[in-house]
Amino acid sequence: MENRLNKHTAQPPTKKTAGIVGLGLDNEDGHKRLTRGEKFVIAGGSEETHDRMTETVVKTFEDLKRKGRELEEAAPKEVAELLAKNTPR
């Protein structure tokens, strides 16, 4: 395998990383909400919105785990489909 170096730092390429950020903008009660996980952050929103976003992301990571995959390995389209599927109605 070819030894490829980052042309800017002369270092081997770094490992691919990924994360999900959710931002709720409908908060009117003044409460500051923040939920952090290993690869996600959910900030703001009303209590209902924040809970829905958190549930959606947690279920998405559970689906990826059942498939034996990490977020970094999933195509953006697959992640978007899982998020849509796991959003509470």
C-alpha positions as CSV (number, residue, x, y, z in Angstrom):
1,M,0.0,0.0,0.0
2,E,1.2,3.5,-0.8
3,N,2.5,5.6,2.1
4,R,0.5,8.8,1.6
5,L,1.3,11.9,3.5
6,N,-0.8,15.0,4.2
7,K,0.7,17.6,1.8
8,H,0.4,20.4,4.3
9,T,1.9,18.7,7.4
10,A,4.0,15.8,6.0
11,Q,2.0,13.6,8.4
12,P,0.1,10.4,7.6
13,P,-3.6,11.2,7.0
14,T,-5.7,11.4,10.2
15,K,-8.5,9.0,11.0
16,K,-11.9,10.1,9.7
17,T,-14.2,11.6,12.3
18,A,-17.9,12.4,12.3
19,G,-20.5,13.8,14.6
20,I,-24.1,15.0,14.7
21,V,-25.2,18.4,16.0
22,G,-28.9,19.2,16.7
23,L,-30.0,22.8,17.4
24,G,-33.5,23.6,18.6
25,L,-34.6,27.2,18.1
26,D,-38.1,27.1,19.6
27,N,-37.3,27.6,23.3
28,E,-39.4,30.2,25.0
29,D,-39.1,29.2,28.6
30,G,-35.5,30.4,29.1
31,H,-34.3,27.0,30.1
32,K,-30.9,26.0,28.6
33,R,-30.8,22.4,27.4
34,L,-27.7,20.5,26.4
35,T,-27.3,16.8,25.8
36,R,-24.0,15.4,24.8
37,G,-23.0,11.9,23.7
38,E,-19.8,10.4,22.3
39,K,-20.5,11.6,18.7
40,F,-23.4,14.0,19.1
41,V,-24.5,17.3,20.7
42,I,-28.1,18.5,21.1
43,A,-28.5,22.1,22.1
44,G,-31.5,24.3,22.8
45,G,-35.1,23.9,21.9
46,S,-38.3,23.5,24.0
47,E,-38.4,20.5,26.3
48,E,-40.5,18.6,23.6
49,T,-38.2,19.5,20.7
50,H,-35.0,18.7,22.7
51,D,-36.4,15.3,23.8
52,R,-37.5,14.5,20.2
53,M,-34.0,15.4,18.8
54,T,-32.3,13.3,21.5
55,E,-34.5,10.3,20.9
56,T,-33.9,10.5,17.1
57,V,-30.2,10.6,17.4
58,V,-30.0,7.9,20.0
59,K,-32.2,5.5,17.9
60,T,-30.1,6.3,14.9
61,F,-26.9,5.3,16.7
62,E,-28.6,2.2,17.9
63,D,-29.5,1.3,14.3
64,L,-26.0,1.8,13.1
65,K,-24.7,-0.4,16.0
66,R,-27.1,-3.2,15.1
67,K,-25.6,-3.0,11.6
68,G,-22.1,-3.2,13.0
69,R,-21.1,0.2,11.7
70,E,-19.8,3.5,13.1
71,L,-21.1,6.9,12.1
72,E,-17.8,7.5,10.2
73,E,-18.4,4.4,8.0
74,A,-22.0,5.4,7.0
75,A,-22.8,7.4,3.9
76,P,-24.5,10.8,4.5
77,K,-27.5,9.5,2.7
78,E,-27.8,6.5,4.9
79,V,-27.5,8.7,8.1
80,A,-30.2,11.1,6.7
81,E,-32.5,8.1,6.0
82,L,-32.0,6.7,9.5
83,L,-32.6,10.1,11.1
84,A,-35.8,10.5,9.1
85,K,-37.0,7.0,10.0
86,N,-36.2,7.5,13.7
87,T,-37.8,11.0,14.1
88,P,-40.9,10.6,16.3
89,R,-44.1,11.6,14.6
